[in-house]
């Protein structure tokens, strides 16, 4: 059985877990109350940082799930995502509308990546 490595572990959750050559990221949020653009930029910077800590990068993302408090903001979030995603390496992706942890969060993104 493979070892399990946890990154930035707290009492409730880890920000990343590595097992069997795969990195699982917790849902990432940006600066509470900021615009969708700023929150998405913050989130993607966190994803880059966590993937680097795990020994991989965004070109290895296999799947991403995006939750938004309002799908009215979909185009704004996608403008940031499209500028960030690794060309030719777009992951499988789903996006949906959901109530997030607080009304100050407008976007939450989680990813699964290969090492």
C-alpha distance (Angstrom), angle and dihedral (degrees) to the residues before:
residue distance angle dihedral
X1 . . .
X2 3.80 . .
X3 3.76 123.0 .
X4 3.77 118.4 -107.0
X5 3.80 118.5 -134.1
X6 3.79 121.6 -165.9
X7 3.81 125.1 -159.7
X8 3.82 123.5 -155.6
X9 3.78 93.8 -2.8
X10 3.78 120.1 -169.1
X11 3.78 134.6 174.1
X12 3.82 92.5 -85.5
X13 3.79 105.3 31.7
X14 3.78 149.0 -17.5
X15 3.79 121.2 -113.9
X16 3.81 89.9 -136.8
X17 3.79 136.2 10.4
X18 3.80 123.7 -165.7
X19 3.79 121.0 -157.5
X20 3.78 133.5 152.0
X21 3.80 95.0 -3.1
X22 3.81 92.7 -52.3
X23 3.82 129.9 108.9
X24 3.80 118.3 -149.6
X25 3.80 115.3 -163.5
X26 3.78 124.4 -157.2
X27 3.78 116.8 -125.3
X28 3.80 108.7 -74.0
X29 3.80 124.1 -146.8
X30 3.79 131.3 -172.4
X31 3.78 134.6 -139.3
X32 3.79 108.0 -35.8
X33 3.79 112.5 -114.7
X34 3.81 94.9 13.3
X35 3.81 123.0 123.8
X36 3.79 121.4 -81.7
X37 3.81 88.3 -106.5
X38 3.81 93.8 53.8
X39 3.80 93.5 42.4
X40 3.80 91.0 50.7
X41 3.82 91.6 47.7
X42 3.83 90.1 50.1
X43 3.79 91.7 48.3
X44 3.78 94.3 49.5
X45 3.82 90.8 48.2
X46 3.83 88.3 52.6
X47 3.79 90.3 49.2
X48 3.82 90.6 51.0
X49 3.82 90.4 48.9
X50 3.82 95.0 48.0
X51 3.79 93.6 45.3
X52 3.82 89.8 50.8
X53 3.81 89.8 50.3
X54 3.81 87.9 52.8
X55 3.81 92.1 49.2
X56 3.79 99.7 -106.2
X57 3.81 140.5 82.5
X58 3.80 144.2 -139.8
X59 3.81 92.8 -81.9
X60 3.82 87.1 70.6
X61 3.81 97.4 52.4
X62 3.80 108.0 129.2
X63 3.78 100.5 -177.2
X64 3.77 137.8 5.0
X65 3.78 131.5 -169.4
X66 3.78 119.5 -160.5
X67 3.79 123.3 -164.3
X68 3.79 119.5 -167.3
X69 3.79 129.0 -174.1
X70 3.81 87.9 -138.5
X71 3.78 129.6 17.7
X72 3.81 85.5 -149.0
X73 3.84 84.2 82.9
X74 3.81 94.1 52.9
X75 3.83 96.1 106.8
X76 3.82 92.4 47.7
X77 3.81 92.0 50.9
X78 3.82 91.6 44.5
X79 3.83 91.8 53.4
X80 3.82 89.0 61.2
X81 3.82 94.1 39.7
X82 3.81 93.4 49.5
X83 3.82 91.8 52.4
X84 3.83 90.3 49.4
X85 3.81 106.3 40.6
X86 3.81 115.5 101.4
X87 3.85 108.3 -101.1
X88 3.78 110.6 -110.5
X89 3.81 91.5 8.0
X90 3.80 103.4 79.7
X91 3.81 109.0 155.7
X92 3.76 127.7 -133.4
X93 3.79 102.1 -86.3
X94 3.77 142.4 -170.9
X95 3.79 127.9 -172.0
X96 3.76 129.2 -170.8
X97 3.75 145.3 159.7
X98 3.78 119.9 -101.0
X99 3.76 140.4 150.1
X100 3.83 105.1 -98.4
X101 3.83 129.2 -148.1
X102 3.81 92.5 -80.6
X103 3.82 132.9 2.8
X104 3.83 87.5 -111.6
X105 3.81 90.1 71.5
X106 3.79 115.5 78.6
X107 3.82 100.4 169.9
X108 3.82 135.6 31.6
X109 3.79 122.8 -180.0
X110 3.78 130.7 -172.5
X111 3.79 128.0 -176.6
X112 3.76 142.4 -167.2
X113 3.82 115.4 -152.7
X114 3.79 139.5 178.3
X115 3.79 120.1 -120.9
